[in-house]
Amino acid sequence: PVMMANIKERTVRAPVFDEVCEQTGITLTRYMMEVSRANPELRDLESLISGIQQACKTISSLVDRATITGMVGYANGGGSINVQGEEQKKLDVVTNDVLKRALRFTGKVGIIASEEEDVPVFNKDAYKVPGGEGKYQDVTVDIGSKYVTVFDPLDGSSNVDANIPTGTIFGVYEEAESMENCMVNDDSVEGSCLLNTLQPGDALVASGYCLYSSSCMFVFTIGAGVNGFTYDRSIGEFVLTHPNIQLPKRGKIYSMNEANRWDWDKPLQDYVTAIQTGQGQTKAKYSSRYIGSMVGDVHRTLLYGGIFGYPADKKNKDGKLRLLYEAAPMSFLMEQAGGLSLTGKTRIMDLVPQKVHQRVPFLAGSYDDVMEMRSYYDACDDPEIIKRCLARLEGS
């Protein structure tokens, strides 16, 4: 099929485990050690993933104890607004800080872009940009760094009070250009460093999520398939429990917020009606499952198949999910598990972000289900929808 032709070839060698301890199994720590043995060029990535998994263990504990420690509710008593225009929860602020510090301490990350930051921030304590109290006083650079890391520290944080699953989403890119280009103390600083951050999903070297639910799971890819690790609190390690996750070609579940149904694009309305009523390609009636937490909904879709969507609607014509640190990292996972991720018509991994917090519609899941959904967009002759799809691909 035409969509598969665009998918970037990966050359990462999967690790080999000649011997496994019965008591501990294959831990994430050992998995990454074997990855770096098989791929010496990824040794720095081993340190970075180690930092992320340590941060996720801390965040898991914070989420578990949030109601006991008073970490539920809004930051600063309410009124603290992030760049998205969303009121920040206490855990949004704390988990963002936990991840930033963990990444900084690895020494392998030069640039960090987060849902909770206005612009990309740089590895503190490495090099202060001249100017001290000036415009770029928080812009600091690690000259020896190799990676750009993007993340949503706590997806679904508004659900913590109700004990609904939440999660951390992350993506890792290699630097697109030397960090030394960020050392100029003028208006080119921000623009120069943004070049390192605004990369398409096809440039990702790793992505994943950590799900905080009945158990804590770390699911990620380095371009050699998708593997899931469950946190064993008795030994303090993530243990491989879901090796080589493969999405079924078809599922029987669709997952979208149907309260917005009549505001969706007409092609999507028609597709959902078809699979609800058994009039789709498989003639099966699909079931509806929707958590309202992206990590939870994506996790279920990876395991059971089907299609998950956070689509465009009349109010949000570009959807609500952020391309750089939500849609692209999850799309990398989906494709590595044999699935597909589109805006409706366009492959998300092809899109080059024009700004850090750019939003895109997101429809992802089993390959055949997503392609069936796309066929409704292909048949659509609405000029506004066609123009919107082309504009995203062209970066306008």
N, C-alpha and C positions, 0 to 999 in steps of 0.2 A: 504493500500500500504506500501511497505517496508520502504520508507523514513520516514513516520510518526512515526514509531516505535522508532526512535532514539531521538525524540524530548523530552526534559526534562520536567518532570511534575513540575508545579509551584503551590505554596500553598498560594499566596497572595490573600487576601480577597478584593473584589471590594468595594468601598465606597457606602454608601446608603444616598440618599438625601431626607429627609422627607418633606422638605420645600424649595422652591426656590423663591428668590426675582425676581419679574417681571422686575424690572428696570435693574438689573445687571446680572441676570442669574447665572450660576455656574462659578465662576472664577477659574483659575488655583490655586490661593492661597487657596481658600476654598476646592477645590478638594483634594489638598495634605493634608490639615488639617483633612479631613474626612478619607483619606487613613491612616494617622497615628493613628487616633482613632480606626479604624478597625484592624490596624496592628501596635501595639505599638512598635514593634521591628524596625519599619521603621521611627521613629521620626527623626533620623539624616538625613535620605534621604529627608525628608520634607525641612530641612534647605538647603540641597545641591541643590534641584530642584529650590528652591526660589532664590538661588544665580545664577543659570544658566539662569532662566527666566529674572532676572534683567539685566544680561549681554546681553542677546538677545535683550532686549528693547533698550539698549544703541547702540548695533551694528546696529539695524534697523535704528536708527536715523542717525548713521554715514553713512550708505549706502544711505539713502534718500538724504542726503546733500553733498554727496561726490564731485559732480561736482561744487557745490557752494563753498565748503571749500578747494578745491584743493587737495582732498584726492585720486584722481585718479592718475594713473601712477605708476612708479616704486619707491621703497624705496631708499633713499639716492642718488637720481638722476640716479639710475640704477647701476647694478653690484653687488647688494646684493643678494647672492645665499643662499637658504636654504639647508637643508640636502638632499632634494630630487634632488638637482641639478637644481631647478627651480628658476628663477629670482623673487624675492619677490616684490609684490605690496605694496604700502604704507598701504593699508587697511589690508593686511596680518599681518603686524607687529603690527598695532594698535589693531586690533580685538583679536589677540593672547594675548596681554597684558591685555585687558579688561577682557577676560575670566579667565586668570590666577589670576588676582586680585580678581575677584568676587568669585572664588572658594576658594582662600586663606582666604578670610574674613569670610567664613562660619565656619571655624574651624573644618570641618568634612572631609577634603580631605588631605591625606598624600602625595599622589603621583599624578602628572599630566604628561600625555604624549600627545604631540601635534604634528601636521604635521610640525609645524615651529620650533620644538626643536630637537637638535641632539639626545639627550637621555632624559629619563624621568626626570622631575624636581620635587622638593619637596617643601612643604609648607614653604615659606620664613618666617622669623621672629620667627620661632618656636625653632629651635635648630641648631646652626652652627656646622657643622662637624669640628673637630679639624684639624688644618692645615692652616687655614686662606687663604693664597694665593696659596695653593697647587692645586692638580688636581681636588679636589672635593669642591672647594670654593663655588660653587653654589648649592651644595647638602645640603638641610636643611630639617629637619624632624619634623612633628607634632606627638608627641608620642600618644596623645589622639585621633588621627584620626581613621576613620573606612574605608574610601573609597578610591579607585583608580579611577580617572576620565581621560578619553581619549577623544580627540576631534580634529576635523578639524575646525578651527575658522571661515573660510570663504571659503567654497566650491564654486568654480566658480568665484573667485575674478577677473579673467581676463575678465569676462563679465560685470563688473560694468560699465565701460565706455559706453557700448551699452545698458544699462538698461535691461539686460536679468536677469532672476531670479537667485539669489544666496542663500546661506544658511549656517547654522552652524549645524554640526553633532556632537553628543556626545554619550558616553557610560559610564556606571558606574559599577565598580566591587567592591566587598568587598576585603579587604586585604587578601592575601593568607597566609601570615605569619606576625609575629610581626614586627612592624616598628623598634623595638630596634635592630633587626638584621642588620639594615642599618647603625649602629652607629660606625662601625669599620673603622678606618682611614687607610685602605690598599686597595690592588687591589680587595678584595672581596666585597667592598662597592657596586660597580655598579652591579656586578653579583647577589648579595644578593637581592638588591632592584628590579632588573628586574624580579625576581620570582613573585613579587607582581603584576607586570604589564602584563607579557606575559601569559595571561589566555585565554582560548577558549571562543567563543561567548556564549556557554552554561552556563558560569559562570556569565554572565551579570545580574545585578539586575535591571537595567533601561537603556533605550537608547531612542534616538529621534533626531529630527532635528527642526530647526526653519527656515522657508522659508520666504525670503524677496522678495516680489513680489507686485502684485496689492494690496494685503493685506499681513499682517505679520501673519504667522500661526506657532504655536508651537504644534508639533505632537510627542507624546511619549508613551512609555509603561513601566510599572513596573512589567510586567508579568501577568497582569490581563486584557488583551485586549489592543487595541490601541485607543487613544482619541485625537481629534484635537481641539485646542483652537485658536480663532482669536483675534488679538490684537485690543481692542477698545481704541483708543487714547483719547477719551473724558473722560474716567475714569482711563486710565493708567493701564488697566488690560487685561490679556488674558482671553477670555470668551469661555466656551465650546460650540462649534458649530457643531462638528462632533463626537458625542459619538459612541463608540464601532464600529470603522471602520472595515468593513469586505470586503476583496478582493473577487470579483466574482471568481467562480471556473474557469471560462474562460473569456477571453477578446477578442477583435478584433484588438488590437494594438500591434505592436512590435516596440521597441525603441533601436536602435544601430547606431553607426557611420558607415554607409555603404561605406564610402570612403576606409575603411580597409577590406572590405568584402573578397577580393581574397587572403588576408593574414590570414584569420581566419582558425581555425581547419576545416577540411573537414566535419565532422558531423554537425557543426553549419551552414556552407554554405548550406548543403542539407536541413536542417530544415527550414531555412529562405526562401529558394526557394519554399519549399512545402507550407508554409503558405501564401506566396505572391501570389501564383498561384492557391490557392484553392485546393491543393492536400494534405493538412494536414488531421488530424483526423476529424476535424469538417467540412471539405470541404468549409469553408468560406475563402474569400480572406481578409487577414489582411491589415490594413492601417499602414503606417509608420509615427511616430511622434518622433522627437529627438530634445531636447533643447541643450544638451551639458553641462548641469549643473546637477550633480547627484541628488541633493535635488529636483530640479524641475521635473526631469524625474521620480524619485521614487514617488513623491507626486501624479503625474498624474496616475501612475500605481496603487497605493494604492486605488485611487478613482474609476478608470475606468476598472482596470484589464488589462490583457495582459502580456507581458514580456518585461523587460528592461535588457540590457546587456552592460557590458564593458568587452568584452571577451579577451582571449589571441589571439595574432597574431604572425606572423613570427618575427617581431621586438621585441615584448614584450611577451615572452612566458609565463610569469606569470601575464599578465595583467598589469594594471596601478593603480588600486585602492588599498589602503592600508588595510590590513586585520584587524588590531587592532582597528583603529578609524574611518573607513569608512564602509568596507564590513561587519564586524561582527555586529556593532550597527544597520545597515540597515537590516541585515538578521534577527535579533531579532524582529524588527518591522514587517517585512514581515510574519514571522511565527506566531506572535501573532495576525495578521489580517487574518490568514487562508491561507497564501501563502507559498512559498518555495523559497529558495535561494541556488544555487549551483555554483561550479566552472565550471561546465559542467557535471561532474559526481559525484563529492563529495559535501556533505552538508557542507556549510561554517561554521556553528555553531560548527562543530566537530573539526575544525582545531585549533591546538595550535600554536600561533605565535612563531617563532624562533628568531625574532628580531622585534624591535619596528616598523620599517618602511617596513616590509615585504609586498610584493604585491601579489594579487591573482586575477584570472579572476572572474567576478561577473555576474551571470545570475539569475534574480529574478522576481517574479511576481505571477500571478494566478497559483494555485497548478497544475491544469491539463495541463496548457500551459508549465510550467517548466518541468513537468514529460514527456510530449511529446518530448520536446527538449532533455531531458536526454536519451530517448530511442534511439536517433541517436548515442549518445556516447556509450551506451551499445552495440550497434550493430557494433561499430567500432573495427577493428582488427589491427589498426596501432600501432605497438609496442612502438613508441616514445610517442604517446598520452597516452597510457595505463601506461607507466612508469612514466610520468609526474603526472598523477592523483594519482597514488599510493604513489609517493614521497611526495606530499603535505600532504596526510593523515598521513603518517608515520613521518612527520616533518623532512625530509631530504632534 
